């Protein structure tokens, strides 16, 4: 196992999208889901989707010892313009995942912080996230808090 110097957090490169697709697959299997498509088919379709959505869905990867072991996606969502701001947008943090052996050592927090740094660089005024109960503390440590103005309808 590598030390701190072996950790790299940065935007995903095109050639890493297959590894990211593998993480998404692993997440589903870990959650007890039984995908009804072959892994190779999913990976191919996922990579095509990721390439098609690079502007609206920005993937950040966490690499340890040269291997992609974590991902987080920043969805940049356009908002209806106002007279004073024609280019409104917010961010939504999506699909944050670390392989089990990379958890509980602070790497998830570092990954979330990197995505929030990207959102700041893009000038986004806020970022939302939907979380599992287990991950809430990671998000709170990175500045997320409940908002009485954000509501959702379960459909």
Backbone bond lengths (Angstrom), bond angles and torsions (degrees), N, CA, C in turn:
res aa  C-N    CA-C-N  psi(-1)  N-CA   C-N-CA  omega(-1)  CA-C   N-CA-C  phi
1 X - - - 1.452 - - 1.518 108.65 -
2 X 1.340 117.66 136.99 1.445 122.40 -177.23 1.505 112.79 -83.72
3 X 1.325 115.77 165.51 1.453 121.47 177.61 1.509 111.09 -90.09
4 X 1.338 113.95 -167.88 1.457 120.40 -177.84 1.527 111.00 -58.41
5 X 1.338 116.98 -36.87 1.464 120.04 -178.51 1.526 112.70 -64.64
6 X 1.342 118.25 -17.30 1.461 121.69 -178.34 1.527 112.24 -86.75
7 X 1.337 118.21 1.72 1.463 123.08 -178.67 1.517 109.72 -95.89
8 X 1.324 115.54 132.22 1.469 121.81 177.19 1.529 107.68 -132.79
9 X 1.331 116.57 128.37 1.470 122.06 177.24 1.520 106.20 -124.37
10 X 1.345 115.16 121.76 1.469 119.55 -175.44 1.519 110.09 -164.39
11 X 1.343 117.01 170.28 1.469 118.92 175.47 1.525 110.24 -59.34
12 X 1.327 114.89 141.82 1.467 120.25 178.39 1.517 110.00 -65.18
13 X 1.301 115.39 143.88 1.464 121.80 174.04 1.526 107.97 -95.98
14 X 1.299 115.15 155.22 1.464 120.94 -177.26 1.527 111.77 -50.80
15 X 1.305 117.01 -43.16 1.467 120.05 -176.88 1.533 112.86 -71.56
16 X 1.335 117.94 -7.52 1.466 121.27 178.55 1.530 113.35 -94.69
17 X 1.326 117.64 -6.22 1.460 119.40 -176.91 1.531 112.67 -62.62
18 X 1.322 118.60 -30.03 1.466 119.66 176.50 1.528 110.00 -66.28
19 X 1.321 117.39 -41.47 1.469 120.71 177.01 1.529 110.66 -64.15
20 X 1.324 116.95 -39.04 1.466 121.41 178.08 1.533 109.10 -64.70
21 X 1.323 117.30 -42.17 1.469 120.70 176.32 1.526 109.95 -59.27
22 X 1.316 116.75 -38.79 1.461 120.78 177.22 1.515 112.00 -62.72
23 X 1.343 117.60 -36.73 1.461 120.72 175.73 1.521 110.91 -64.68
24 X 1.334 115.92 -42.45 1.469 119.71 179.69 1.522 110.33 -63.64
25 X 1.322 116.66 -38.59 1.458 121.76 176.77 1.537 109.98 -63.50
26 X 1.336 115.67 -48.03 1.464 121.14 -178.80 1.525 110.47 -59.74
27 X 1.328 117.33 -39.40 1.460 122.09 179.58 1.526 110.14 -59.06
28 X 1.327 116.43 -46.15 1.467 120.47 -179.38 1.523 110.90 -63.12
29 X 1.315 116.98 -45.05 1.464 121.42 -179.84 1.527 109.91 -63.70
30 X 1.332 116.80 -42.50 1.461 121.47 178.72 1.525 111.00 -61.20
31 X 1.330 116.88 -34.03 1.467 121.64 179.83 1.528 112.03 -79.38
32 X 1.327 116.94 0.96 1.451 120.76 177.52 1.515 114.36 89.20
33 X 1.328 116.58 9.48 1.459 120.32 179.37 1.533 109.18 -81.70
34 X 1.303 115.91 149.76 1.463 122.01 176.38 1.529 107.04 -115.63
35 X 1.332 117.38 94.32 1.467 119.39 -178.41 1.526 111.38 -54.93
36 X 1.332 115.89 139.44 1.462 120.40 -179.02 1.525 112.10 -98.72
37 X 1.325 115.31 23.51 1.454 121.96 176.98 1.532 107.35 -135.82
38 X 1.302 117.43 150.09 1.469 120.89 178.38 1.528 109.43 -65.65
39 X 1.310 116.20 143.28 1.462 120.78 -178.22 1.529 111.40 -55.68
40 X 1.332 117.66 -42.75 1.466 121.30 -178.15 1.529 111.04 -62.37
41 X 1.330 116.50 -38.61 1.466 120.97 178.54 1.522 109.62 -66.70
42 X 1.341 116.43 -45.98 1.462 120.44 178.33 1.526 110.79 -58.68
43 X 1.327 116.47 -47.88 1.463 119.76 -177.62 1.528 111.09 -59.84
44 X 1.323 117.45 -43.13 1.457 121.05 179.95 1.537 110.66 -62.74
45 X 1.323 116.65 -46.15 1.467 120.76 179.99 1.526 111.19 -67.65
46 X 1.323 117.58 -38.11 1.463 122.21 178.51 1.526 110.62 -62.26
47 X 1.335 116.06 -46.83 1.468 120.46 179.98 1.533 110.02 -60.25
48 X 1.322 116.88 -43.08 1.469 119.76 178.32 1.521 110.53 -62.06
49 X 1.333 117.20 -42.67 1.465 121.30 178.15 1.532 110.30 -61.71
50 X 1.325 116.74 -48.26 1.467 120.99 -178.07 1.533 111.05 -59.33
51 X 1.321 116.34 -41.73 1.470 120.16 179.16 1.523 111.34 -66.27
52 X 1.308 116.83 -35.31 1.463 121.58 -178.58 1.529 112.04 -74.37
53 X 1.330 117.94 -22.60 1.464 121.69 -173.93 1.530 113.61 -115.66
54 X 1.320 118.26 28.67 1.471 120.20 -175.59 1.530 113.86 -63.50
55 X 1.325 117.99 -27.32 1.465 119.56 179.21 1.527 112.08 -80.73
56 X 1.331 116.97 -38.64 1.466 119.82 -176.86 1.529 112.96 -88.87
57 X 1.316 118.80 -24.22 1.461 122.86 -178.46 1.528 108.94 -132.22
58 X 1.313 114.26 102.50 1.469 121.10 -174.70 1.522 109.21 -98.76
59 X 1.308 115.60 120.15 1.459 121.56 -177.31 1.529 110.51 -94.23
60 X 1.318 115.15 131.85 1.459 122.48 172.14 1.517 106.84 -111.94
61 X 1.321 116.58 135.05 1.463 120.49 178.73 1.519 110.56 -113.60
62 X 1.320 113.94 153.44 1.452 121.80 171.62 1.521 105.75 -115.68
63 X 1.326 115.34 121.47 1.465 121.62 -179.92 1.526 108.32 -111.73
64 X 1.309 114.82 135.89 1.467 120.31 173.98 1.513 106.85 -123.54
65 X 1.309 115.75 124.89 1.473 121.43 -179.13 1.527 111.31 52.82
66 X 1.335 116.95 37.90 1.453 122.19 175.48 1.520 115.99 84.38
67 X 1.333 117.39 -0.13 1.461 121.47 -178.64 1.523 109.82 -111.93
68 X 1.342 116.95 136.33 1.461 121.42 176.88 1.524 107.91 -72.30
69 X 1.345 116.47 116.39 1.466 121.56 -179.03 1.529 111.96 -120.69
70 X 1.329 116.99 -0.91 1.456 119.70 179.42 1.514 111.10 -156.07
71 X 1.339 114.25 156.90 1.465 120.38 178.80 1.516 109.08 -147.69
72 X 1.309 115.24 156.43 1.460 122.89 170.85 1.517 106.60 -153.97
73 X 1.319 116.24 141.99 1.459 122.12 -176.97 1.523 109.94 -116.76
74 X 1.315 116.55 134.86 1.456 122.76 172.86 1.524 106.86 -106.85
75 X 1.326 115.74 108.77 1.461 120.16 175.04 1.527 106.78 -87.46
76 X 1.319 116.10 122.53 1.463 121.48 178.06 1.525 106.21 -96.01
77 X 1.322 115.14 114.88 1.460 121.72 -173.16 1.529 109.63 -109.32
78 X 1.329 115.12 118.30 1.471 119.70 177.79 1.521 109.19 -68.65
79 X 1.348 114.96 143.22 1.466 121.17 176.61 1.513 108.77 -114.47
80 X 1.296 115.55 159.41 1.462 121.27 178.89 1.533 108.60 -60.21
81 X 1.336 117.78 131.26 1.469 120.68 -179.01 1.531 112.49 -64.23
82 X 1.305 114.26 155.98 1.462 121.66 170.50 1.524 106.73 -115.65
83 X 1.341 118.28 166.62 1.465 118.98 178.95 1.535 113.21 -56.03
84 X 1.319 117.10 -30.66 1.458 119.57 -178.84 1.512 115.31 -95.85
85 X 1.324 117.41 -4.99 1.459 119.43 -176.20 1.529 109.64 -151.97
86 X 1.301 115.71 98.75 1.465 121.12 -178.78 1.538 112.91 -80.82
87 X 1.316 117.60 -15.45 1.472 120.48 -174.33 1.529 111.25 -117.02
88 X 1.313 116.80 50.94 1.459 120.62 -179.85 1.527 110.85 -74.89
89 X 1.323 115.62 143.08 1.466 121.07 176.44 1.518 108.66 -158.89
90 X 1.316 115.55 156.68 1.461 122.09 170.84 1.520 107.50 -131.68
91 X 1.312 115.29 170.71 1.453 120.17 178.01 1.515 111.20 -112.78
92 X 1.301 115.80 152.16 1.460 122.30 173.27 1.520 107.18 -131.46
93 X 1.308 116.49 118.64 1.459 122.16 179.26 1.526 107.74 -79.63
94 X 1.329 116.52 123.78 1.460 121.26 -173.54 1.521 111.58 -132.78
95 X 1.317 114.36 153.57 1.467 122.52 170.45 1.527 113.47 48.38
96 X 1.324 115.40 52.95 1.466 120.71 174.74 1.527 106.73 -83.27
97 X 1.317 116.12 123.83 1.463 120.10 -176.56 1.523 110.10 -150.18
98 X 1.313 114.55 136.91 1.466 122.82 171.00 1.524 107.73 -125.62
99 X 1.324 116.64 141.68 1.459 119.21 175.03 1.532 107.84 -59.44
100 X 1.331 117.45 149.20 1.469 119.99 -174.41 1.531 114.79 -51.22
101 X 1.315 117.40 -40.38 1.469 119.32 -177.28 1.533 113.48 -71.58
102 X 1.326 118.21 -7.82 1.469 121.52 178.28 1.528 112.31 -101.69
103 X 1.317 117.32 2.71 1.463 121.52 -176.90 1.525 112.26 -87.27
104 X 1.312 115.21 162.34 1.469 124.45 173.23 1.521 113.63 68.48
105 X 1.307 117.97 22.24 1.462 120.32 177.02 1.516 112.42 -125.62
106 X 1.326 117.38 12.07 1.456 121.12 179.11 1.520 115.01 91.86
107 X 1.330 117.34 -4.14 1.465 119.04 -178.32 1.529 112.28 -68.93
108 X 1.322 117.35 -35.32 1.462 120.30 177.55 1.524 111.24 -60.83
109 X 1.310 116.54 -42.01 1.455 120.75 177.24 1.514 112.14 -63.60
110 X 1.317 116.37 -39.22 1.466 119.90 177.75 1.521 111.57 -66.10
111 X 1.331 116.50 -37.46 1.459 121.30 178.37 1.531 110.12 -65.75
112 X 1.323 117.16 -46.04 1.466 121.46 178.11 1.529 110.21 -61.85
113 X 1.314 117.53 -43.33 1.466 121.03 179.35 1.525 111.12 -60.62
114 X 1.317 117.19 -39.11 1.469 120.51 179.37 1.527 110.95 -63.87
115 X 1.336 117.04 -40.63 1.466 120.30 178.59 1.526 109.94 -66.47
116 X 1.320 117.46 -40.32 1.470 119.77 178.16 1.527 111.07 -65.41
117 X 1.323 117.70 -35.52 1.472 120.38 174.66 1.526 110.24 -61.33
118 X 1.332 117.10 -40.92 1.460 120.53 178.14 1.526 110.49 -63.90
119 X 1.334 116.62 -42.54 1.468 120.64 179.21 1.531 110.71 -60.71
120 X 1.328 116.47 -41.53 1.475 120.33 176.69 1.528 110.24 -62.00
121 X 1.317 116.62 -44.16 1.466 120.49 -179.43 1.525 111.52 -62.36
122 X 1.323 116.43 -30.15 1.466 121.12 177.86 1.530 112.29 -82.00
123 X 1.330 116.41 -6.59 1.460 120.60 179.59 1.517 113.84 79.17
124 X 1.325 117.50 20.53 1.460 119.93 179.75 1.526 109.57 -74.95
125 X 1.338 118.43 131.57 1.460 120.35 -176.74 1.527 114.06 -78.36
126 X 1.341 117.32 -20.06 1.466 119.51 178.32 1.520 109.90 -157.19
127 X 1.333 113.42 157.31 1.461 121.96 176.51 1.521 106.98 -132.77
128 X 1.325 116.17 133.05 1.454 121.71 176.36 1.524 109.47 -104.71
129 X 1.313 115.62 165.61 1.462 121.04 175.84 1.524 108.62 -154.51
130 X 1.311 116.06 144.01 1.462 121.82 168.33 1.515 105.73 -107.58
131 X 1.316 116.53 133.04 1.455 119.78 -169.25 1.520 112.92 -129.44
132 X 1.320 114.09 155.82 1.458 119.08 165.42 1.526 106.98 -77.81
133 X 1.300 116.63 158.86 1.467 120.75 179.72 1.527 110.41 -58.70
134 X 1.314 116.52 -40.07 1.475 121.14 -177.49 1.521 112.69 -62.27
135 X 1.349 117.29 -32.53 1.470 120.55 -175.33 1.524 113.95 -90.94
136 X 1.320 118.75 -8.56 1.466 121.05 -177.69 1.533 112.42 -51.76
137 X 1.340 120.26 -44.95 1.465 118.99 -179.60 1.534 113.84 -59.20
138 X 1.320 117.28 -34.79 1.473 120.94 178.29 1.525 109.39 -61.56
139 X 1.323 116.28 -45.44 1.460 119.94 -178.99 1.526 110.99 -68.63
140 X 1.327 117.73 -41.39 1.472 120.56 178.94 1.526 110.95 -61.10
141 X 1.324 117.35 -40.25 1.478 120.07 178.24 1.524 111.70 -64.63
142 X 1.320 117.11 -19.44 1.463 121.19 179.45 1.526 112.55 -102.09
143 X 1.331 117.56 15.61 1.455 120.95 172.68 1.512 116.67 99.04
144 X 1.323 118.75 -1.87 1.460 120.38 177.04 1.526 109.24 -74.86
145 X 1.320 115.92 144.46 1.462 121.80 176.85 1.522 108.22 -149.00
146 X 1.322 115.25 156.24 1.467 119.88 176.50 1.525 108.64 -65.29
147 X 1.323 115.00 146.18 1.460 120.37 179.93 1.518 109.39 -125.03
148 X 1.331 117.05 130.26 1.468 118.40 177.74 1.536 112.72 -71.69
149 X 1.335 117.29 -8.45 1.453 120.55 -178.48 1.526 113.66 -98.42
150 X 1.324 118.28 -7.09 1.459 120.79 178.91 1.530 107.94 -102.08
151 X 1.314 115.20 118.03 1.459 121.30 -179.10 1.525 107.89 -122.46
152 X 1.300 115.87 159.36 1.448 119.08 175.14 1.517 109.65 -144.36
153 X 1.299 116.10 150.61 1.452 122.81 176.78 1.517 108.27 -111.25
154 X 1.297 116.61 126.54 1.464 121.15 175.08 1.519 107.22 -80.96
155 X 1.313 118.57 122.38 1.460 122.82 -177.00 1.511 111.38 -110.29
